[in-house]
C-alpha cells in the first residue's frame, strides 16, 4: 500500500503582521485518497463543472488537482463565511413599549 502526502500552505492574504503561513501535511493511503477523491468529485461536481469546464465540453473528466482544489476552496469559503457571520454585531435591543391604560 503506497502512501500519499498532501501538503497545503494556507497563507493569509494582505500580509497580516505577526501571522505566518500555516503549513499542514497529511499522509494518507491510496485507498483513502481514492475514497476522498470520489466523495469530493460527487459533492462538488457543480462547482467543478462551472469553474473547470468552460466552455462546456461533453464528457469532461476533472483531474485530481481540480477535484482537490474544489474541495479545499469550498472548505476555505465556508470557513470565511462562518467567521464573518460570527463577527457580526448583535442586533440592537428594541426599546420597550409602554402600554398606558386610560379610563
HELIX and SHEET records of a PDB file:
HELIX    1   1 UNK A   30  UNK A   43  1                                  14    
HELIX    2   2 UNK A   45  UNK A   52  1                                   8    
HELIX    3   3 UNK A   64  UNK A   86  1                                  23    
SHEET    1   A 2 UNK A   3  UNK A  10  0                                        
SHEET    2   A 2 UNK A  22  UNK A  29 -1                                        
END                                                                             
